[in-house]
C-alpha cells in the first residue's frame, strides 16, 4: 500500500471534538437506560390497566429484548457499512419516537407490537456507541473511558427511577413514556459536531482505492465469511456470543424484576422502592468507573471474571440474608459489583476483533446473547407465578458464575487495538498469521 494512502495511526481530532463525541455517546446510552427502566417501573401499572398475568408482564420484557437482538445484529452490520455515527443517530430517533407512542396504546398486543419495533433501535445503540468510542481512544485508557461512558446507561436508570417516582403516582405511566421524545431532540442537535471513527474511515478509504474487480473480497471478508471463515475469528465470535447470552440473562432478568421484587415480595411502597433503586444505581455508576480503571491496570479478563462471580455471590444474599436494617447496604454493594462486568464488556469485546469485522462481530455476538436476555424476564415471571421472584434470582446467580468462567478460561486480553487505524484497515481475510492488524497484538499489554 502506498504511503500516501496510509491512514493515520490514531485520532486526529481536537480534544473539544472528542469530548463532544464522548457526550454524544454518553447521552445516547443514558437515553437507552431510561427507556429500558420505563418498562420495569410501569409493569405493575400495566398489569392493573391491561389485566396482565405475571407471565404476560414478563413477556413484554422478553419482546423488548427480542427486538433489541434483531436490531443489534443488523445495527452491527450497518456500523460497518454506513458508519458508526449514522447508526447512533438513527437508533436514538427510532426508539425515542417508538417509546413515546407506547403512551397511546390500549391493550397488550398494541403495546407489544410498538415495543418490539422501538426496541430495534435500542439494540443497535449499545454496539454503535461502544465501537465508535473504542476507535477514538488509546488502549492505555480505553476501558476507563468506555466504562465511564457506559455509566451513562446507569445514569439513565437513575433518571428513569426519579422520573417514575415523580410521574407515575400523580400522572400515570402514559405520561412517563411521553418524556422519551427528549433524547431524539438532543441527539439531532449534537449530530453535526460528531466526526466519524478514523478507523472506519480508513477501512472505507482502502476499499474505495481498490480496483472494482478485487473490491468484493474485503467486503465479503467483513461479512459472514469474515466472521465464520477464519478459525480464530469464528472461535472468538462463538465464545463472545455464549458469554453474552449468560451475562444478559442475569443482567436483564435482575434489571426487569428487581423493582417488582422489592415492591411485591419485600413489601416496599412505590416511592420507597424507587429510593432504594436510586442507591443501587448510584453504586453501579461508581462500579463501572472503578471497573474501567481496574481493567486498564489489572487486565480485562481478571476484572470481568471477578465482577461476574461477585454478582453471583450477591444473589443468595439478597434473597436469604436481607433484613430491614441491612437491605440498603446489600443493594448498594450489589449495585457496585453488578456494574463491573458490563463496564468492562465493551472494551474487552471490541479488542477481540479487527476493524473490518468489528461492527458485525460485536453486534452479532452481543445480540445473539440477547436470546438469554429475552428468555430471562419471561422465565423469572414464570418462576414468580409458581414459586417466587427470589427463586428466579437464584437461577440468575448460576448464570453469572458461567458468565465469569468462560472468559476466564478461554478469552485473552487485547487481541487488537481499535485505535490503530492503519494496521487494522490493512487487514485482509486469510489465516490468522497473515492478518496485518494481528501482527503485534501482545505489546498492547505493556
C-alpha angles and dihedrals in degrees: 000000000000119000089234089062096047112118122224120280094232144351116324096189128111121259089249091057092048091050090052090049090050093052091044089059093037092055090045092056090043089057089047091054093046091052094050094050094047087071094046092052093044097051097095092046091049091049090053098044099040096033094239127175121227089259093051091047090050091047090063087063090048091050089051092052093044089055090047090052094053093043093046094052093050090039091058091053090046090053089060093043105039105017137266099265095052092052092050090052096046094047096050091052093047098052095038093055092040093051092050089054090058087074088068097055124109107188143027097266095049091049093046094050096049091042091055092050094047090047090063086075094044092056096056098046100071092051096045096047094049095045091048095052095040088060092051102051133061124253093247094068101015100112093043091054096041093046090050089049091050088053081076086073090057093042083056089055088051093049091047090050092053093044093047092049091052102036109035099055093049107026106019134240096292093065089052093058093048090065089068091086092076097077092056091056093049092046094052090049093053098040098088091057097053118089125210122258112279091219093053091046089051092050091048092048091053092051091050092050093056121093114262091246094062099031092093093066098068090041090055090044089056093052135057092314090055092052099044104021099068113063095217093049092044092051093049091046093053093045092052093046090054094044091049091051093058095038094051093045089060097037099049095035089057094041094050098046106030094087091049091045092054092044101041107029101027093040099233120155117239098261093046090049092052089050091056091047091052088057092047094049093045088056089047091057090055090045092056094049093047089046089055093052092044091049093053089050105035100024136264096264098053094045095047094049093046092051094048095048091043089055089052091054092054096055096076089040090060093046103040109020105041121120131174087259100050105030093092091055094044091052093046093051091043090052090053095050093038090061096053103081092041090050092054099037100083096053094039092052099040090052089057095069139050123246096257092061101020098103094044094042097047094039094048098041094045094045096044081058087061087076084079091044092050092050095047103071093046092043092051089046090053091049089047090055094051105026119356143291087254090063088056090053090057090054089052089053089061092051090053091055090054089046091059097043099054097060092036090059105030116017117076126205127262106356093164136019110227090196094062097089097173100052094039094050090053093057113120131190116270143086116340097253091057096057109111095208091051093057095096110018096133100061087068087078091068 
